[in-house]
Amino acid sequence: MLPADDDTPEDFPLLPGMQPHDRWMRVALDEARAAAEEDEVPVGAVIVAAGRVIASAHNQREQLADPTAHAEMIALTQAAAALGSWRLEQCTLYVTLEPCPMCAGAILQARVPVVIWGAADPKAGAVESLYRLFEDQRLNHRVQHTGHVMAEECGRILSDFFRQKRKIPRADTGF
Ligand SMILES: [Zn+2]
């Protein structure tokens, strides 16, 4: 969901004690919560340009029946549409979970210069955990990244979601 046109940095104030990245990670966390409410694995992403949110999305893999419908992929498409260009060279992407290889690849393709991510993903992370795609000297683009930002909150949404899932008997879920 894209924020309304009148969303400005003042709508997302930098409160006392808040780290600069927390402001936008909170917006990504709101997206992750929206995913959980839709019974999607709760991951949220936000893209900021010139101090404004230009894309805001959450994982929709189940609803769209689309393996590529990760939060970052949807946000990249929204941002490119908003800017009228596939080159997102002035953008910062915030995401609650360490990007997977697909999303890290798309971020590289979009030339996003900075990514701020939340919880590490030991099973699929392509920034630090399994691969370090953003630092790979063989690629023609590098991405500055900062991880573990609000990692506890970002991880808790995921662990709560999966704990809730496990309470449902297997026979009722089909997996
Ligand atoms: Zn992904």
Residues whose N, C-alpha, C, O or C-beta is under 5 A from the ligand:
A	BS01	ZN	H70 P99 C100 M102 C103
